[in-house]
Amino acid sequence: MIFRKWSARIRTAQADEYIRYVEETGGAHYAGTAGNLGYQILLRDLGDGTSEVSTISWWRDLDAVRRFAGDDYGVARDYPEDDQYLLDRPELVEHHEVQGSDLARFSG
């Protein structure tokens, strides 16, 4: 199993709107890709009018990640309206091989 994480900063005032946007773009794309095992969107208020947003997703294997992100899967996937929200645009995402998991407890 592969864990993928992407993070960026947004304006806290746009958080609800941005979360909906991510669900409609990246989230829908995650869910529609064979081998995706699920995703979550994390939000952390940084206290200065900005928030950190992260998407985390689980994948059956790197082939599934490639179906989502392409051959250069370490580069962040961009969407058309990202510039309306993102204060920074990290170029890279993290990938980790999951060695142990109790995710089944959290489903349902």
N, C-alpha and C positions, 0 to 999 in steps of 0.2 A: 504494500500500500504506500502511496506517495501523498505527503502533506504539502500543499502549496500555499504560500502567504504573500500577499501584496498589501502595502500600506502607503498612505499619503495623508496630507493635511487638507482640511476644508474649513470654511467659515462655519462656526457653530450654528449661526442663524439659518443656514441652509441644510442642516443635518437631515431633517425629515424628508425634504425634497430630494436630497442626494441619495438617501437610502432607497427611496422608491425608484429613482433612476438606475441605481445599481441592480436592483431586483429585476427591472425590465430589460437591462442590457446584459451585463456580465452574469448575473444570477440565472437568467433564462438560458444564456449560452452554456453555462456550467451544466444546468439540469438537462439540457438537450443533447449533451455530448455522451456518447457511449463510453462507459467506464467511469463516469463521475459517480462518486458514492455519497455526495452531499456537500453543502457549503453553508457558511455562516458569515454574517457581516458584523464586525465589532466596531464599537464607537467609544472613544475616550475623550472627554472634555479636557482640554489642556489649560483652561482657566484664563486664557488671554484672548478670548473671542475666536479661537480656533479649536478644532477637534481633530484627532487622529482617527482615521477610518481604515480598517483592515478587512480584506476578504480572505477567508481561509477556506480551503476546499480539500477534499480527500478524493483520491483517484486510485483506481485498481492497479495501474502501473504507468510507466513513462509513455507507453504507446497511447494511452488514454489522454495523458497531458498533451501530447503532440497533436492529437485530434482537436483539442481545444485551442492550443496556442501556436501550433505550427512547429516546424523543425527547430527553430531557434526559441525553444520554450522557456528559456531563462529570461527573455525580454518581456516586459509587461505588455499586456494586450490593451490597446487604446480604443475608445469609443468616441463617436462624433461630437458629443456635447461635453466631454471631459473638461475642456478649458473653462466652461462656465462655473465649475465647482472647485477644481483642484488648485491649490496654492503652490504645490510643487508636483512634479511628475517624475517619480522614481522610475528609472529605466529598467531596473531588474526586479525579479521576484525571487523568493526563496523556495527551494524544494528540499524536502527531507524524506528519507526512507523511514517509514513507521516500523518500529521493531516490536512494540507491544501496544495493545489497545483494549480499551473497555468501552468503545463507542456504542456497542449494542445496548448498554444500559440507558442511553440517552434518547433512543429512537422511540417514537410513538407518543 
